[in-house]
Every structure is written in structure tokens, then in C-alpha cells.
Amino acid sequence: MSSASNGVLDTAVIVVVGETAWTTAYADALRDRSDATVRPVPTASAALDALGESAVDCVVTDHVLSELTGVELVRRIRDRTVSLPVVLGTADGSEAIASEAVGAGVTDYLAVGEPLTDAVDDALWRTERALREARRSASRRERARQFDASFHDTRSATWVLDPDGGLTRVNQAARDMVDADVDAVVGDSFWTLPWWSEGDRPRADIRRLVDVARGGEFGHAVVVRDAADERVLELSVRPVTDERGDLASIVVDSADITDRVALERELRRSEKLHRVTLNNMTDTVLMTDEDGEYTYVCPNAHFIFGYTAEEIRGLGTIEDLLGEDLFDREELADEGVLKNIETTATDKAGREHTLLVNVREVSIEDGTLLYSCRDVTKRKQRERALATLQGTARDFLYAETHREIARHVVDDTPDVLGLDAGAVYLFDADDTRLRPAARSREMRDAHGPLPPVHADGRDLTSHSFVENEALFFDDVHDADRLADRATGLRSAAYIPLGNHGVFVAGSMAVGAFDDVTRELADLLAATAEAALDRVDRESQLREQDRELQRQNDRLSALDRINETIREIDHGIVQSETREEIDHTVCERLTADGRFRLAWIGARDDAGDAVTPRAWAGTDRGYLDAQSFPVSPEDVEPAGRTAATGDVTLVSNVAADLRAAPWRTDAISRDLLSALSVPLAYNDLSYGVLTVYAETPDAFDETVRAVIAELGETIAAAISAGERKRALLTTSMTRVEYAVRDPSFLLTQLAEAADCTIAYEGGVQQTASGNYVFLTVEDASLDAVVDAADDLVAVEAVRRIRGGDTGGVLRLRLAEPFLAAELADHGAVLRNTTATGEETELVVDVPGGVEHRHVTQLVRERFVDVDLESKQTREQASEHGFYASVLDRLTDRQLEVLETAYYSGFFESPRKATGETVADSLDISPQAFYQHIRTAQRKLFAALIDDHAPVAARRVDR
């Protein structure tokens, strides 16, 4: 690369950041080989200051800097601008640094190697390439802005076609030309549209014109649009290609030349009439001789060129005005007229204009060439603006966040609208504020910091958002709602972006918004709003996908835990003893590796610690190394559950590692979360179940509920097993308690009636209530009945038998009687005798039942209980016979049998007749005798059929 040979580098201002060997060599080579302005700086902060002081075309930086890394510098630069080329190089490169650099938005990444000269040459080449690409991007944006401005020119009809000639877009000027639904013909072939007359020739000419553009060439044609009034349009077509050079679209512009055609006809009739007409045309008409010297300049030349006719003559020849080699003289000689020759010219004020020039041969006095010039500058600008806006729309397609879209809008505002100051506010629904998401440097310089705006409609930004109204101001200082009167903005626009926010664009000049600029601003805002809507929809779909995945994961986990619970339930049903139940539960919980350790324990005799009685899983000595004190504090979860009776969850054992020693032991064995549940049934505790997992947060709400329910199932199974063993055992413990609790039902009745009340059996639980038979001594039944009627716990009282003093009552209770509660735990309430001061309870506890559970139940049931005596004895195996009789009797038959028994029906002599008992039961005597006979038959059947061998053996003896 020779010195002063590279045009791209020669005109560039390049900031070189860093003090490494290659950055120093690169800066020296850049000075030697080009005329570039080189600004070496040592640090990232100095580089950022340089960007703020003056215009910079490129930044070249090393990754290793004193304050920030090169990647961090790239991020800071990208916070200011996304278009400035940044080249990052490093001699200590890696794939990680390269990936970070690309993610930060670096333009090019250079791995500096040896020799240093090759690295410097590579860096110079990459810098040139980055500059060229940046300038090409800027040029594309400018062309898009100009195309958009041209497209919305209200004086010229414009159509945009797809590569096959089908209509895709049409501007308002073209819409106004026809009385038809234009949107209904979008997609139809251009030559079939309602703008053209029905004849075959005009449509054939238009089709040939489109074919020219499809071939990659520019074309022009004159067509008669309406045969009735002979409206004539001059059409020009041009192909638009994409980055690969493929045809992307076709742009068709029109000019209504009906008047000009008429003038040409008149010119053929009279040259003098032509001169008069030319003086009144808006197009500039010039006439020259063969040497380009003017023979005629129309008086309206100043409309385009700003010069008077005499000043144009003083400029020189036609080539000095329109440029050299405007057309081929031989082609003109063959054709006679050349139309729509595109060229550029500079007016008196130095502004460049795009012209369409028609040239024809004439013979008028000394003039031989006639030039008709039409100014299409605005149309060209509109075409370039539209092209830029199309590029912006493509960028929106790849944007994934609202802030990214906001940055694109701000970056493209100068190219689309020709306005440097731009900003986008996004609405924060959580605190109802509009927050600035992106702004240009020019907006910051003119307006200062952009604070969040409350969406209350009080200032211009929030008013535009709340009212969904676009606001345009030639001078924003005249607006009543302007919050910052010190702003340097003069022209300003506030355009709502739907529910997303507000787009603000402005200029330091007054009156910057014409009709075209307003339309382009609305179009840019509408495109941004559509892109923001798309991001919302895609975000919502992604969240729905994530939620579905979470639900699937929860369902899968629930299926696994339910399968485990089903296996445990099946194993419990088949277990015969508590030990089998305990081991089955622990083994099934840890069988599939879902949980790492499971164990069941119970309080020791002192009640101060939990002792393991069954376990399974990967223990690794945890149960041996641990003690399990019973406490509600941060002890091992089993101890806490034993103390509180509640479920204990430790989601992350490591969360508070030094809070308790057990956590350290658990972590050392990969026990990272734990759940302990009580094994309780009917207010009795059968221990605790504790489960551990090797991951934190393994016990979600569903798993906790399932395992807690499993704890109840285990306790119920243990209780059922104890009751079963109680029926089969021949040993039992008789326990006598002295209860001093005035709330006990029998105590209340005895105290109220000043008598002794005894329970000797006969509890029934039916669909209509709980029944109990009581014996009254030393008092009239009426006094006890009156006392019972006053108790809420007693629903009904029935006299069974009695005289002036003493007798038998049947009470229907609202809640289960103590005998029923003891029976649920395998114990039998043999006798209860109550006086006004104390109640004596006699309970038989079978050998298979823990008598301390019964004592616990009694003490929980009453406030003042003393254990009077405890005796172990052998009893006849009568439970099987008793159970077989109960299985044969219906509830009603048992009720009739018990009532008859306590009424003295079976005594001799009878203390109550069958009619008396029937009346007490509200049944007929016939029904009573039928129930009694049926009950007696079933009783004898159980005695004789089931126990005949036993009776026979007894006779044999």
C-alpha cells in the first residue's frame, strides 16, 4: 500500500487506542502510507473523549488497555453509536475474546501475530474494508431516504412492482387518479390495472416497459391513460436490485404530459405558438445550435436553476449547465427525439437537482436542438428515503428486543427524515412511566438528558402517548405542554408507537416538517410499532413454550412420585408388621434413585431424641454420625418435626451452612435438601419420615403434599396393624386412670345430677349419630335427663329402664365417645365410673398395642389425668368370636339387641317387656321381636358353626 494512494484512508480520521507494539507500528504505517488523520490515545477514556470532541471515521484498539479492556471499550462506543467502524486486535487473542468482541458489536477482530509487519498490513487492509463498508451503509441509508421522499411526492404518481410486474405499493397521487379500490388490485399485473385504458396497444406498451426493467434496464414510455379525454402519461421505470444484484422490485414514476403533448402538437403548427407556450410552462425549455450555444432560454428557467435567462446565457454552453456527453448525437439523429435522460445540475445557490431531460431535433431559426428539463429532485429523494426505510424494516425483522428496535429507529432517523435529533421512549407498565430507550447524540446536545416521563398526559411526550395522537410543531417553543423551555429543539414531532411508547424527532431549525417529512415520520413510526408488536408476540409465544415445558416437567415429576406412592401403598397393604411397613417405605422411596436417603424414626423413651428404626438409600454413615435431638430450633429436620408435629422442609442445606452442625454432615454426604413429615393418625404419633435428595429444591409443593399424605397413610397402616394384632393377642394390659376434668361428659352429668354415672359398654356409631348406654345410680333419671338436655354435646336422650332412683339411659352424642377413640387405637374402654369430683377409667390395652400411645391419647383428651395402676394379664381369645358376631349383625340389629340387653329384657324376671323396648326404639313390637330373633339366630350360628370343634373338644375332655 503506497503513500497517498488510498482514497478511503486519505480522507479518514482514525483514533488508535493503546500503547502496544502493534498499535504503535500501525499508527506509524498509517501516517506513512496514507494522508489519514491519525489520533493515537493511550486509554479507553481518552478514546471516548476523542469521539465526543470531533467527528471520527474509525476506531482501532488493542484489547489490553490500562482502564478498560478493548471489548468493554467497544460496548461503550456502541452505547453511543452503532454505525462507527471499530477494529479490535490483540496479540493474546482467544476464541473467548473473539466471541465477546463479536457480541459487543465489533466491526472486525484481528488476531495479531508474527511478523509484526504482516499484522500491520492486515490491520490497514481491515481498516480500509471497514471504512468502505461504513460508507456504503451510509450511502444506502441516504438513497432509501431520498426514495421514500420521492415516493410520497403528491405531484407524481408512483407504483412499486414485484420482480414479476405485480403491484405491491402505490402512492396517494396515483390513488387519486382512479375511482377504484386500489387495495383490491394489489398483486395484479401492472399492465392490467385500472389506470390504463382498455385497448390492447397501451397495455402492450406498458408490458414491454416492465419487461425492460425486468431485464435490468431503465425504460420510458408515453401512454394515453384515458381515451375519452386523451390524458397522456410519461412513464419511467427503473429496476431496484438487492445486495447480490438480483432484481428486488421495479419502480414506475409517471408524469402527466398531456399538456406538453398538446404543446408539441401546437409547436408543429406554429413555432411562434410554441414560444408563447414555453414561457408559461413549469419545465425549463432551452434551445441551442449544434455547438451548444443558446438560441432560446425560456423565462421560467429560474424555477429550476435559480438563474435568469441572461445569467444562464452567461454561464457558457449547454454542457456547462447540464454536463458533457448528455446524449449520443447519432442516436438522436436516428430517433429524432430522446426522452427522460436523467442528469444532475447545480443551481445558483449550490443545491444539486436531478433532472429528466427530453432532447429533440428542431429547426427554429438558428436553433437545432430543443431541451425540455423537468426537476425530479424531490421524487429522487423520496425514492432514496423509501429504499432506506425498506432497509430499516429488514433490520427490524432481526431485532429481538424493544431496545434494539428503538436503537434502529434513532440511527435511521437522519437518513429517512433528514433530521439528526431522534429519541424513543418505551412505556414501563409497572410504574406507568415512559423511559428513554435510545437517543441520538444530537438529541442529547440539543435537549440535554432525557428523564423518565410519567404517563399522565401533562407534557408533550406523555400527551402524545396517552391520547394516541401524533404532534408536529414548526416551533416546539410555542407548545403549552413543553416541559423543558431550555431545549435547543425548534421543529419537533411526537408520534405514539401504539402501546409501546413514543418516537421523538426534531431539528434545531424552525419549520423542518413538510408534508413529505411528516408522512415519512408516520411511516417510520408505524413500521417500528409493527416490529415492537412482533417482538411482544414472539416473547409471549416463548413464555408460553417455557410454561408448557414447566408444566410437562411438573406432570412428569408428579407421575414418577405417584408411581412411587402406588408402589409404597401396595407394599404397605402386603406388610404384616410395623417393621415391614417401615422398611417397605424407605426402600421404595429410594429404589429409583429419586431420593438419596430415607429413614423412619421415633422418639426414645425419654422423648428427647429421635431414634432411627428403618432406613434405605445411600447413607454413608450419616445416621451413625448424627444425633437427632427433639427441638423446634435448627436441628436435624427429623428432630424439628418430632418437636412440632409439622412438616419440616430444608430446600437448600448449604444456604446457612454454619447455622447447625448437621448441615455440614449432610453436605459432606451430598444430602443437599431434606423433607421430614410426621407419622400421625388420630392425634397419635408413630414417628417421623425423613427424605433427602442430592440436589437443592428437590421438594416442590406437589412433592411435599404427596409425601405428607404418605406420612398419614403410613401412620394409618401402623394403627390398623396394631388393632389387628390386638384382636389376635391373648395378653393385655389393664390400665386404670383417675381423671379430674370438668369438661368430660360423664363428669358434667354426675355433677349436675349429684349422682354416680357408669359406662359399661354399648357404644354404637351409625349414620344417624353416636350412641352410648349409661347406668345411673343414686338419682332419678329425670334429673340426669334434664342435665343432658342442657349439654351441647348431647343431641338426644332416651330412657331405657329405670325407677325412682337409678336406671339406664341411651344418649345420642354430637361427637364420638372416648370408647370409640380408644377403639381406633386397638384399646377397649372396659368401664367408666364418674362422680362430681372424679372419673375412673379402666382401659384394656392388648399386647400388640403400645400402652404409652393410649396414655398419650388420654392425657391429650383430658387436662388432669393420673395413672393409677397398670396390670398385665392373659385373657381368653374371644376377639375372633366377637368380631364374627359383629360382622353378621346389621347396625339396626345391634342397636335393638343392645337396647334390649340394657333394658333388662333378657333378665329373669324381665325388667322390661318387648313392647316397652320397642316403644323406646320407636318401632313396632313385631319389628322388635323380628330383630331380636334374627340377632339371636346369628349369635347362635357364630357360636355353634364357627366354634363347634372347640365345644366338642371341651366335651371330650
PETAJO-V239699 format. One line per field, one symbol per residue. phi: phi as a letter, one per 40 degrees, with the letter a starting at -180 (. if undefined). burial: # if it has 16 or more other C-alpha atoms within 10 Angstrom, else .. A space follows every 50 residues. Layout:
phi=???
burial=???
//
This chain:
phi=.ccfbbcccdccbbcbbhbcccccccccccccbacccbbcbcbccccccc cccacbcabbbcccbcbbcdcccdccccccabbccbbbbacbcacccccc cccchccabbccbbcccccccccccccccccccccccccccccccccccc cccccbcbbbbcdcgccbaacccccccbbaccccbchccdcbcccbcccc cdcccccccccccccgbcababbccbccbfcbbbbbbacbbcccgccbab bbbbbcbdcccccccccccacccdcccccbccccbbbbcccgccbabccc ccdccgccdcccccchcccccbgcfcaccccccccgabbfccababcccg ccbcbbbbbacbabfccbbbbbbbcbcccccccccccccccccccccccb bccccdccccccdcccbgbccaabcbcbccbfbcbcbaacccccccbgcb ccbccbgcbccccccccfbcbbbcaccccccccbcccccbcabbbcbgcc ibbbbaacbcgcbccccccccccccccccccccccccccccccccccccc ccccccccccccccccccdcccccccbccccdcccccccbccgcbcaaab aaccccgcabbcbaaahccfgccccbbbccaccccddcccccccgbcbbb cacccbcccaccccccccbgccaabbbcbbafgbcbhbbbbbbcbcfcbc ccccccccccdccccccccccccccccccbbabcbbbbbbbcccdccccc cccfabbbbbhgcbbbccibbabbbbbgaccccccccccccccccabbcc aibcbgibbbbbbcbdcdccccccbgcbccabbbbcbabbbbbcbdccbc cccccdcccccbcbbbccaabcacbccbccccccccccccdccccccccc cccgcccbcccacccccccccfbcddccccccccccccccccccccbdcc cccccdc
burial=.......###.#########.###.##.###.######.######.##.# #....##########...##########.############.....##.. ##.#######.##.....##.###.######..##..#.########### ####.####################......#..##..#########... .##..##.######.#.########......#########......#### ########.##.##..#......##.###.#########..######### ##.######..##...##..##.........#.....###...##.#... ..##########.#..########################.##..#..## .##########################.....############.##... ..###..#########.#.########...#.....############.# ########...##..##############.######.............. ......#...#..##.###.##..#..#..##########...####### ###.....####.######..#....######..#########.###### ####.......######..############..#############.##. ..##..#############.######################.####### ###############....########.###.###.##.....####.## ##...########..#######.#############.############. #.###.###.....#....#..............##..#...######## #####......#.#.###.##...#..##.##..#..##..##....... .......
//
